[in-house]
Amino acid sequence: MIKFLSTAALALVLTACGSGNSRTVTNPLILPPAYGTPSQPVQASASTRECSNSGLDRFRGQPGTSATGSEMLRVSGAQTIRWVQPGQAVTMDFSPQRLTVYLAKGSVIDRANCG
């Protein structure tokens, strides 16, 4: 009887864990944690196909804000942006439509590149 109750309790816990709401957001402008939750999706123009590193150096030293991120998306032609905090682990997969922005302490832009 105890074994049955333990199994039933485990099944109930596992069911509760798997029934959470999952939101799917396409092309989010992901803000650094200091700036709150992700904003509305930001999309590049329809004529843009891949991200370009050209012109991104001018953003070095600027604050990592949603306004700066939107401008970086426009300049690079990227469709999505990924903010990386100091010491944060990120995947090494390459996406030609993604702009990756590396932040220094204080959420200041250290560097940015496509991929």
GIRAGI-V715580 format. One record per residue. N is the residue number from 0. PHI is phi as a letter, one per 20 degrees, with the letter a starting at -180 (NA if undefined). Layout:
# GIRAGI-V715580
[[N PHI] [N PHI]]
This chain:
# GIRAGI-V715580
[[0 NA] [1 f] [2 f] [3 f] [4 f] [5 f] [6 f] [7 f] [8 f] [9 f] [10 f] [11 f] [12 f] [13 f] [14 f] [15 f] [16 f] [17 e] [18 d] [19 f] [20 f] [21 c] [22 e] [23 d] [24 d] [25 e] [26 l] [27 f] [28 e] [29 e] [30 e] [31 g] [32 g] [33 f] [34 d] [35 n] [36 e] [37 g] [38 e] [39 f] [40 g] [41 d] [42 d] [43 f] [44 f] [45 f] [46 f] [47 e] [48 d] [49 c] [50 f] [51 c] [52 f] [53 f] [54 n] [55 e] [56 f] [57 f] [58 e] [59 f] [60 n] [61 e] [62 f] [63 e] [64 d] [65 f] [66 f] [67 f] [68 f] [69 f] [70 f] [71 f] [72 f] [73 f] [74 f] [75 e] [76 n] [77 f] [78 e] [79 c] [80 c] [81 c] [82 e] [83 c] [84 f] [85 g] [86 m] [87 f] [88 e] [89 c] [90 f] [91 e] [92 f] [93 e] [94 c] [95 f] [96 e] [97 d] [98 d] [99 d] [100 d] [101 e] [102 d] [103 e] [104 g] [105 m] [106 l] [107 e] [108 f] [109 e] [110 a] [111 b] [112 b] [113 f] [114 o]]
